[in-house]
Amino acid sequence: MGFEKREILLILGILFLMIGLLPFMAPVYAIIIAIVAYFGIHVFVGRRKKQIQKAIGEGICAICGARIIQNKCPTCDETKTG
């Protein structure tokens, strides 16, 4: 399980956030805030990914954009048969 490009960007962003907080507070608090922000964003993105995957299901029709059910588009296949 390797890092993806967006994960490396997230780590760099959190690192810059931590560096930006250092002049205003103790380094321990800046590190704690950075760690909490990293895991908070990581959990949020994971849940959002699952939600999108659940909503898409088997896929999306390239013609009308409807959700594909049982390998058929309910909108396009209905107009072909009717």
C-alpha positions as CSV (number, residue, x, y, z in Angstrom):
1,M,0.0,0.0,0.0
2,G,1.9,3.0,-1.3
3,F,1.4,6.7,-1.1
4,E,-0.7,8.3,-3.8
5,K,0.2,11.7,-5.2
6,R,-2.6,13.4,-3.3
7,E,-1.5,12.0,0.0
8,I,2.0,13.4,-0.4
9,L,0.4,16.8,-1.2
10,L,-1.7,16.5,1.9
11,I,1.4,15.7,4.0
12,L,3.2,18.7,2.6
13,G,0.2,21.0,3.2
14,I,-0.1,19.9,6.8
15,L,3.7,20.4,7.2
16,F,3.4,23.9,6.0
17,L,0.4,24.5,8.3
18,M,2.5,23.3,11.2
19,I,5.4,25.6,10.2
20,G,3.0,28.5,9.9
21,L,1.7,27.8,13.5
22,L,5.1,27.7,15.1
23,P,5.6,31.4,15.6
24,F,2.2,31.7,17.3
25,M,2.3,28.7,19.7
26,A,4.5,26.1,21.3
27,P,5.9,23.5,18.8
28,V,4.1,20.7,20.7
29,Y,0.7,22.3,20.1
30,A,1.5,22.9,16.5
31,I,2.5,19.3,16.0
32,I,-0.7,18.1,17.7
33,I,-2.9,20.4,15.6
34,A,-1.1,19.2,12.4
35,I,-1.6,15.5,13.3
36,V,-5.3,16.0,14.2
37,A,-5.8,17.9,10.9
38,Y,-4.1,15.2,8.9
39,F,-6.2,12.3,10.3
40,G,-9.4,14.5,10.2
41,I,-8.9,15.2,6.5
42,H,-7.9,11.5,5.9
43,V,-11.1,10.2,7.5
44,F,-13.3,12.8,5.7
45,V,-11.8,11.9,2.3
46,G,-12.2,8.1,3.0
47,R,-15.8,8.5,4.0
48,R,-16.6,10.7,1.0
49,K,-15.0,8.2,-1.3
50,K,-17.1,5.4,0.0
51,Q,-20.2,7.6,-0.3
52,I,-19.5,8.4,-3.9
53,Q,-18.7,4.8,-4.7
54,K,-22.0,3.7,-3.2
55,A,-23.9,6.4,-5.2
56,I,-22.3,5.4,-8.5
57,G,-22.9,1.7,-8.0
58,E,-22.1,-0.2,-11.3
59,G,-21.3,3.0,-13.2
60,I,-22.8,5.9,-15.0
61,C,-24.3,5.9,-18.6
62,A,-22.1,7.8,-21.0
63,I,-25.1,9.1,-23.0
64,C,-27.6,10.4,-20.4
65,G,-25.6,10.2,-17.2
66,A,-28.1,8.0,-15.4
67,R,-27.0,5.3,-12.9
68,I,-26.5,1.9,-14.5
69,I,-28.6,-0.9,-12.9
70,Q,-28.0,-4.6,-13.8
71,N,-25.6,-3.6,-16.6
72,K,-28.4,-1.5,-18.3
73,C,-29.3,2.1,-18.4
74,P,-32.9,2.5,-17.3
75,T,-33.4,5.7,-19.4
76,C,-31.6,4.7,-22.7
77,D,-32.6,1.1,-22.8
78,E,-36.2,2.0,-22.1
79,T,-36.3,4.4,-25.1
80,K,-34.8,1.7,-27.4
81,T,-37.3,-0.9,-26.6
82,G,-40.3,1.4,-26.5
